[in-house]
Amino acid sequence: MKAFAALYQRLDRSTATLDKRAALVDYFAHAGAHDAAWALFLLSGGKVGGARRKIAASGELRAWVSEESGLPAWLVEDSYAQVGDLAETLTLLLDDPAQPAPDRALADWIEQHLLVVANQPEDVRRAAVVAGWRQLPASERLVFNKLLTGALRVGVSQRLVQQALAEWSGLDIARIAQRMLGEWVPTPGLLAQLLSPEELPLDRQQPYPFFLASPLEGEPQERLGAIDDWLLEWKWDGIRLQLLRRQGEVALWSRGEERLDGRFPEIEQAAAALPDGCVIDGELLAWDEADDAPRAFTALQTRIQRRKPGAATLRNTPVRVLAYDLLERDGQDLRELPLQQRRTQLAELIGALGDARIQLSPDVHADDWAHAADLREASRERGVEGLMLKRRDSIYQAGRRRGDWWKWKVDPLTIDAVLLYAQAGHGRRSTLYTDYT
């Protein structure tokens, strides 16, 4: 725990990206395999126990710290309101132990101390939490409390973690990012598998990291130049996904890194006719067959949680994929090709498929930026959110990289209203009245 607490302090005290990356590289180089796996999980946004394994609720932690510290509940609540972060509040309200316990591995604290009491009666969970408080000095107790509250937030992006792993291991960052998609368990062998230089069986069922557009601020002609350099598409209101057709199988991955297999069988059936070794990036939409137009996202929500939709659901809420990029064809990675070339190959692929359930997302033609602005203003009537602007010669990158892909959403609707009251925010906003009702 000492090593991970020291890493947390280094990351929290620095605003320099290079310093943070150096701290991560140093940690991964010296940590044990199991601790490194848990650190990777936590720094990537994972939470101890997740949603189904309850260790302690916020209200329980505040009650327990009141009992342990002897402070009245109102003072705990006022302290929390001023500090803004529950983990930090708990840490500050407790004294350091006279004799800290011997250091234990991060993995031990999580697996042998916390997870073993998850979903147990309150007295069992309370005893485990209080025991941790009594054994750990402030810096480690803060991390312990962060594990309990699930709010590790330390200013580290997943991309920065991937860069550190790539620097330490020498493995290509694209392969690391691809292997980190989806759900994974922080086991002792995780890092060895993640950083293996060999191609693994799981690599063939993993999607590519999604390339995300940045919001466009201001007028496009001032920032983007000639409109002929840009491909315009509608910004659909659906689920961004990658459709994989590899090794005789079909897999659907959402942008949220969740496999959607079984939920949209009509799409899987259509994709089975695609040639092997291709990956399509597109949008899943609920579809109005009568009007041949997309339906509102609320219609799609009726399908999302149904892992095995019945005949009535399939009939009442049909779906389609509108494809807008081709990332792989015949097993070859196409991401370094210019967008225009990828789109040409995508059009060939979709045309040969000839199935309405997987269609090409159409280009939007505009004579100039003024014409594009007029089209954007009519977005709501078309059931779309605005326009996507993609540089025709852009490669397919990973994550949100500014410059090549922009989302030009329709302006939000406004309303005149009366503000009734405001209350102080949390964290850095704890002294500002930023929460409005």
C-alpha positions as CSV (number, residue, x, y, z in Angstrom):
1,M,0.0,0.0,0.0
2,K,2.9,2.4,0.7
3,A,4.1,2.3,-2.9
4,F,0.6,2.9,-4.3
5,A,0.0,5.7,-1.8
6,A,3.3,7.3,-2.8
7,L,2.3,7.1,-6.5
8,Y,-1.0,8.7,-5.6
9,Q,0.8,11.6,-3.9
10,R,3.1,12.1,-6.9
11,L,0.3,12.1,-9.3
12,D,-1.9,14.4,-7.2
13,R,0.9,17.0,-6.6
14,S,1.9,17.4,-10.2
15,T,0.2,19.1,-13.1
16,A,2.9,18.2,-15.6
17,T,2.0,15.3,-17.9
18,L,5.6,14.2,-18.3
19,D,6.1,14.1,-14.5
20,K,2.9,12.0,-14.1
21,R,4.0,9.6,-16.8
22,A,7.4,9.2,-15.2
23,A,5.7,8.4,-11.9
24,L,3.6,5.7,-13.5
25,V,6.6,4.2,-15.3
26,D,8.5,4.1,-12.0
27,Y,5.6,2.4,-10.2
28,F,5.0,-0.3,-12.9
29,A,8.7,-1.0,-13.0
30,H,9.0,-1.8,-9.3
31,A,5.5,-3.0,-8.2
32,G,4.6,-6.7,-7.9
33,A,2.5,-8.1,-10.7
34,H,-0.7,-8.4,-8.7
35,D,-0.4,-4.8,-7.2
36,A,0.4,-3.4,-10.7
37,A,-2.7,-5.1,-12.1
38,W,-4.9,-3.5,-9.4
39,A,-3.2,-0.2,-9.9
40,L,-3.9,-0.3,-13.6
41,F,-7.5,-1.3,-12.9
42,L,-8.0,1.6,-10.5
43,L,-6.2,4.2,-12.5
44,S,-8.3,3.2,-15.5
45,G,-11.5,4.1,-13.7
46,G,-12.3,0.7,-12.1
47,K,-14.0,0.6,-8.7
48,V,-13.4,-2.0,-5.9
49,G,-16.4,-4.2,-5.7
50,G,-18.2,-2.5,-8.5
51,A,-22.0,-2.0,-8.4
52,R,-22.9,-5.5,-7.1
53,R,-20.4,-5.9,-4.1
54,K,-21.3,-3.4,-1.4
55,I,-18.5,-2.6,1.1
56,A,-19.7,0.7,2.5
57,A,-22.2,3.3,1.5
58,S,-21.5,7.0,1.9
59,G,-23.9,7.4,4.8
60,E,-22.4,4.4,6.6
61,L,-18.9,5.8,6.3
62,R,-20.0,9.1,7.8
63,A,-21.8,7.4,10.7
64,W,-18.8,5.1,11.3
65,V,-16.3,7.9,11.4
66,S,-18.5,9.8,13.8
67,E,-18.5,6.8,16.1
68,E,-14.8,6.2,15.7
69,S,-13.7,9.8,16.2
70,G,-16.2,10.7,18.8
71,L,-17.3,13.7,16.8
72,P,-21.0,14.6,16.5
73,A,-22.7,13.7,13.3
74,W,-23.5,17.4,12.5
75,L,-19.7,18.2,12.7
76,V,-18.9,15.3,10.3
77,E,-21.5,16.6,7.9
78,D,-20.3,20.2,8.1
79,S,-16.7,19.0,7.6
80,Y,-17.7,17.1,4.5
81,A,-19.6,20.1,3.1
82,Q,-16.4,22.2,3.5
83,V,-13.9,19.7,2.3
84,G,-16.1,18.4,-0.5
85,D,-14.4,15.0,-0.9
86,L,-15.6,12.2,1.4
87,A,-12.4,10.2,1.3
88,E,-10.3,13.3,2.4
89,T,-12.9,14.2,5.0
90,L,-12.7,10.7,6.6
91,T,-8.9,10.9,6.5
92,L,-8.7,14.3,8.2
93,L,-11.2,13.4,11.0
94,L,-9.1,10.4,12.2
95,D,-5.9,10.3,14.1
96,D,-2.8,8.5,12.9
97,P,-2.1,5.2,14.6
98,A,0.6,5.3,17.3
99,Q,2.2,2.3,15.7
100,P,1.3,1.8,12.0
101,A,0.9,-1.9,11.0
102,P,3.5,-3.5,8.8
103,D,3.1,-2.7,5.1
104,R,0.7,-4.9,3.1
105,A,0.4,-5.2,-0.6
106,L,-2.3,-3.2,-2.3
107,A,-3.8,-6.4,-3.7
108,D,-4.0,-7.9,-0.2
109,W,-5.9,-4.9,1.2
110,I,-8.4,-5.1,-1.6
111,E,-8.9,-8.9,-1.9
112,Q,-8.2,-10.1,1.6
113,H,-9.5,-7.2,3.6
114,L,-12.3,-5.4,1.6
115,L,-13.7,-7.8,-1.0
116,V,-14.1,-10.6,1.5
117,V,-16.6,-8.5,3.5
118,A,-18.6,-7.2,0.6
119,N,-22.3,-7.7,1.0
120,Q,-21.9,-8.9,4.6
121,P,-23.9,-7.6,7.5
122,E,-23.1,-4.0,8.5
123,D,-21.2,-5.0,11.7
124,V,-18.8,-7.2,9.6
125,R,-18.2,-4.5,7.0
126,R,-17.8,-1.8,9.7
127,A,-15.2,-3.8,11.6
128,A,-13.1,-4.3,8.4
129,V,-13.2,-0.6,7.6
130,V,-12.4,0.6,11.1
131,A,-9.6,-1.9,11.3
132,G,-8.1,-0.3,8.2
133,W,-8.5,3.2,9.6
134,R,-6.7,2.2,12.8
135,Q,-3.7,0.6,11.0
136,L,-2.9,3.1,8.3
137,P,-1.1,6.5,8.4
138,A,-2.8,9.4,6.8
139,S,-1.3,9.1,3.2
140,E,-2.3,5.4,3.0
141,R,-5.6,6.0,4.8
142,L,-6.5,8.5,2.2
143,V,-6.0,5.9,-0.6
144,F,-7.9,3.3,1.5
145,N,-10.8,5.7,1.8
146,K,-10.6,6.4,-2.0
147,L,-11.0,2.7,-2.6
148,L,-14.1,2.7,-0.3
149,T,-15.7,5.7,-2.0
150,G,-14.8,4.7,-5.5
151,A,-13.5,8.2,-6.2
152,L,-9.8,7.8,-7.0
153,R,-9.8,10.8,-9.3
154,V,-6.2,11.9,-9.6
155,G,-5.9,13.6,-12.9
156,V,-4.7,10.6,-14.9
157,S,-6.3,9.7,-18.2
158,Q,-6.4,6.2,-19.5
159,R,-4.3,7.4,-22.4
160,L,-1.6,8.5,-20.0
161,V,-1.6,5.2,-18.3
162,Q,-1.3,3.5,-21.7
163,Q,1.6,5.7,-22.6
164,A,3.4,4.8,-19.4
165,L,2.9,1.1,-20.1
166,A,4.2,1.5,-23.6
167,E,7.3,3.4,-22.5
168,W,8.1,0.8,-19.8
169,S,7.4,-2.3,-21.9
170,G,8.4,-1.1,-25.4
171,L,5.1,-2.5,-26.7
172,D,3.2,-0.4,-29.3
173,I,0.6,1.8,-27.5
174,A,-2.1,0.8,-30.0
175,R,-1.8,-2.8,-29.0
176,I,-2.0,-2.0,-25.3
177,A,-5.0,0.3,-25.8
178,Q,-6.8,-2.4,-27.8
179,R,-6.2,-5.1,-25.2
180,M,-7.5,-2.8,-22.4
181,L,-10.9,-2.4,-24.0
182,G,-13.8,-4.2,-22.5
183,E,-14.0,-5.9,-19.1
184,W,-10.9,-7.4,-17.5
185,V,-10.0,-8.7,-14.1
186,P,-6.9,-7.5,-12.2
187,T,-5.2,-10.9,-11.8
188,P,-1.4,-11.5,-11.2
189,G,-1.0,-12.6,-14.8
190,L,-2.9,-9.6,-16.3
191,L,0.1,-7.4,-17.0
192,A,2.1,-10.2,-18.6
193,Q,-0.8,-10.9,-20.9
194,L,-1.5,-7.2,-21.6
195,L,2.2,-6.5,-22.5
196,S,2.9,-9.7,-24.3
197,P,4.7,-9.1,-27.6
198,E,3.0,-12.1,-29.2
199,E,-0.4,-11.9,-30.8
200,L,-2.9,-13.5,-28.5
201,P,-6.2,-15.2,-29.3
202,L,-8.1,-12.5,-27.5
203,D,-6.6,-9.9,-29.8
204,R,-8.8,-11.1,-32.7
205,Q,-12.0,-10.4,-30.7
206,Q,-11.0,-6.9,-29.5
207,P,-12.2,-3.7,-31.2
208,Y,-9.9,-0.8,-32.0
209,P,-9.9,2.2,-29.7
210,F,-12.6,4.6,-30.9
211,F,-11.6,7.9,-32.5
212,L,-13.7,10.6,-30.9
213,A,-14.7,14.0,-32.4
214,S,-14.2,17.3,-30.5
215,P,-17.0,19.8,-30.1
216,L,-16.7,22.7,-32.6
217,E,-16.7,26.1,-31.1
218,G,-17.2,29.2,-33.3
219,E,-17.8,29.3,-37.0
220,P,-16.2,26.5,-39.1
221,Q,-14.9,28.7,-41.9
222,E,-12.7,30.5,-39.4
223,R,-11.2,27.3,-38.0
224,L,-11.4,24.7,-40.8
225,G,-10.7,26.5,-44.0
226,A,-12.1,25.3,-47.4
227,I,-15.2,23.1,-47.1
228,D,-13.9,20.8,-49.9
229,D,-11.2,19.5,-47.5
230,W,-14.0,18.1,-45.2
231,L,-16.4,15.2,-45.3
232,L,-19.8,16.1,-43.8
233,E,-22.1,13.5,-42.3
234,W,-25.2,13.7,-40.1
235,K,-24.5,13.2,-36.3
236,W,-26.9,10.4,-35.6
237,D,-28.5,10.0,-32.2
238,G,-27.8,6.3,-31.5
239,I,-25.2,4.0,-30.1
240,R,-21.7,4.3,-31.5
241,L,-20.3,0.8,-32.1
242,Q,-17.7,-1.3,-33.9
243,L,-18.9,-4.3,-35.8
244,L,-16.2,-7.1,-36.0
245,R,-16.4,-9.9,-38.5
246,R,-13.4,-12.1,-37.7
247,Q,-12.5,-15.8,-37.7
248,G,-16.1,-16.7,-38.7
249,E,-17.7,-14.9,-35.8
250,V,-19.5,-11.5,-35.3
251,A,-19.0,-9.3,-32.3
252,L,-20.6,-5.9,-31.5
253,W,-18.7,-3.5,-29.2
254,S,-20.2,-0.2,-27.9
255,R,-18.1,2.9,-27.5
256,G,-18.6,2.2,-23.7
257,E,-16.4,-0.9,-24.2
258,E,-19.3,-3.3,-23.7
259,R,-20.0,-6.3,-25.9
260,L,-23.6,-6.2,-27.3
261,D,-23.7,-9.8,-28.6
262,G,-27.2,-11.3,-28.5
263,R,-29.0,-8.0,-28.0
264,F,-29.3,-7.2,-31.7
265,P,-29.5,-10.5,-33.5
266,E,-30.8,-9.0,-36.7
267,I,-27.5,-7.0,-37.1
268,E,-25.4,-10.1,-36.2
269,Q,-27.3,-12.1,-38.8
270,A,-26.7,-9.4,-41.5
271,A,-23.0,-9.0,-40.5
272,A,-22.5,-12.8,-40.9
273,A,-22.6,-12.2,-44.7
274,L,-19.7,-9.8,-44.6
275,P,-16.3,-11.1,-45.7
276,D,-14.1,-12.4,-42.9
277,G,-11.5,-10.0,-41.5
278,C,-13.3,-6.7,-41.4
279,V,-14.2,-4.1,-38.8
280,I,-16.8,-1.4,-39.3
281,D,-17.3,1.8,-37.2
282,G,-20.8,3.0,-37.3
283,E,-24.0,4.0,-35.4
284,L,-26.8,1.7,-34.2
285,L,-30.2,3.3,-34.6
286,A,-33.8,2.3,-33.9
287,W,-35.5,2.5,-37.4
288,D,-38.9,3.5,-38.6
289,E,-39.4,1.1,-41.5
290,A,-42.5,2.9,-42.8
291,D,-40.8,6.3,-43.1
292,D,-37.4,4.8,-43.7
293,A,-35.9,7.2,-41.1
294,P,-34.3,6.9,-37.7
295,R,-36.4,7.0,-34.6
296,A,-35.6,8.8,-31.4
297,F,-33.0,7.4,-29.0
298,T,-35.7,6.6,-26.5
299,A,-37.0,3.9,-28.8
300,L,-33.5,2.3,-28.9
301,Q,-33.4,2.3,-25.1
302,T,-36.1,-0.3,-25.1
303,R,-33.6,-2.7,-26.8
304,I,-30.4,-1.9,-25.0
305,Q,-31.1,-3.9,-21.8
306,R,-32.7,-6.9,-23.4
307,R,-30.0,-9.5,-23.8
308,K,-32.3,-11.8,-25.6
309,P,-35.1,-9.8,-27.3
310,G,-38.3,-11.6,-28.2
311,A,-40.1,-11.6,-31.5
312,A,-42.4,-8.7,-30.4
313,T,-39.4,-6.5,-29.5
314,L,-37.7,-7.3,-32.8
315,R,-40.9,-6.5,-34.7
316,N,-41.8,-3.3,-32.8
317,T,-38.3,-1.8,-32.6
318,P,-36.2,-2.8,-35.6
319,V,-32.7,-1.5,-35.7
320,R,-30.1,-0.6,-38.4
321,V,-26.4,0.2,-38.5
322,L,-25.3,3.2,-40.5
323,A,-21.6,2.6,-41.2
324,Y,-19.3,5.5,-41.6
325,D,-15.8,4.1,-41.4
326,L,-13.8,0.9,-42.3
327,L,-11.0,0.1,-39.9
328,E,-10.0,-3.4,-41.1
329,R,-10.5,-5.3,-44.4
330,D,-9.2,-8.8,-45.3
331,G,-7.5,-8.8,-41.9
332,Q,-5.4,-5.6,-42.7
333,D,-5.5,-2.6,-40.4
334,L,-6.7,0.4,-42.5
335,R,-6.5,3.1,-39.9
336,E,-3.4,4.7,-41.3
337,L,-5.1,5.2,-44.7
338,P,-6.8,8.6,-45.4
339,L,-10.5,8.7,-44.5
340,Q,-11.5,9.2,-48.2
341,Q,-9.8,5.9,-49.1
342,R,-11.4,4.1,-46.2
343,R,-14.8,5.4,-47.1
344,T,-14.4,4.3,-50.7
345,Q,-13.6,0.7,-49.5
346,L,-16.5,0.9,-47.1
347,A,-18.9,1.8,-49.9
348,E,-17.7,-1.2,-51.9
349,L,-18.1,-3.5,-48.9
350,I,-21.6,-2.3,-48.0
351,G,-22.7,-2.3,-51.6
352,A,-21.6,-5.9,-52.1
353,L,-23.5,-6.9,-48.9
354,G,-26.8,-5.5,-50.1
355,D,-28.6,-5.7,-46.8
356,A,-30.7,-2.8,-45.6
357,R,-29.9,-3.6,-42.0
358,I,-26.3,-2.4,-42.5
359,Q,-26.1,0.7,-44.7
360,L,-23.6,3.4,-45.6
361,S,-24.0,6.6,-43.6
362,P,-24.5,9.1,-46.5
363,D,-22.3,12.0,-47.2
364,V,-23.9,15.4,-46.7
365,H,-23.3,17.8,-49.6
366,A,-22.9,21.5,-48.9
367,D,-21.7,24.1,-51.4
368,D,-20.1,26.2,-48.7
369,W,-20.1,26.7,-44.9
370,A,-23.2,28.9,-45.1
371,H,-25.0,26.1,-46.8
372,A,-23.7,23.7,-44.2
373,A,-25.0,26.0,-41.4
374,D,-28.4,25.9,-43.0
375,L,-28.4,22.1,-43.1
376,R,-27.3,22.0,-39.4
377,E,-30.2,24.3,-38.4
378,A,-32.6,21.7,-39.9
379,S,-31.1,18.9,-37.8
380,R,-34.0,18.5,-35.4
381,E,-36.5,18.1,-38.3
382,R,-34.3,15.2,-39.6
383,G,-34.0,13.5,-36.2
384,V,-30.2,14.1,-35.9
385,E,-28.0,16.1,-33.5
386,G,-26.1,18.1,-36.0
387,L,-23.2,17.6,-38.4
388,M,-20.0,15.6,-38.2
389,L,-17.0,17.3,-39.9
390,K,-14.1,15.0,-40.8
391,R,-11.0,15.9,-42.6
392,R,-10.9,13.9,-45.8
393,D,-7.2,13.0,-45.5
394,S,-7.4,12.1,-41.7
395,I,-6.2,8.8,-40.3
396,Y,-8.2,7.0,-37.7
397,Q,-6.6,7.9,-34.4
398,A,-7.4,6.7,-30.8
399,G,-9.3,8.8,-28.3
400,R,-10.2,12.4,-28.6
401,R,-7.6,14.2,-30.7
402,R,-8.4,17.7,-31.8
403,G,-8.0,18.9,-35.3
404,D,-9.3,16.2,-37.7
405,W,-12.8,15.3,-36.5
406,W,-15.4,17.8,-35.2
407,K,-18.9,17.5,-34.0
408,W,-21.0,20.6,-34.9
409,K,-24.1,20.0,-32.9
410,V,-27.3,22.0,-33.2
411,D,-27.6,24.8,-30.7
412,P,-29.5,23.7,-27.5
413,L,-32.9,25.0,-26.9
414,T,-33.2,27.7,-24.2
415,I,-35.9,28.7,-21.8
416,D,-36.5,31.6,-19.5
417,A,-36.8,30.4,-15.9
418,V,-36.6,31.6,-12.3
419,L,-33.8,30.3,-10.1
420,L,-35.2,29.2,-6.8
421,Y,-32.0,28.5,-4.8
422,A,-28.4,27.2,-5.1
423,Q,-26.2,25.2,-2.9
424,A,-22.5,24.7,-2.6
425,G,-20.8,22.1,-4.8
426,H,-18.4,19.4,-3.9
427,G,-14.7,19.0,-4.2
428,R,-13.0,22.0,-5.7
429,R,-16.4,23.7,-6.0
430,S,-17.2,23.2,-2.3
431,T,-16.9,27.0,-1.6
432,L,-18.9,27.9,-4.8
433,Y,-22.6,27.9,-5.2
434,T,-22.7,25.9,-8.4
435,D,-25.5,23.4,-7.8
436,Y,-28.8,24.9,-8.9
437,T,-32.4,23.9,-8.4
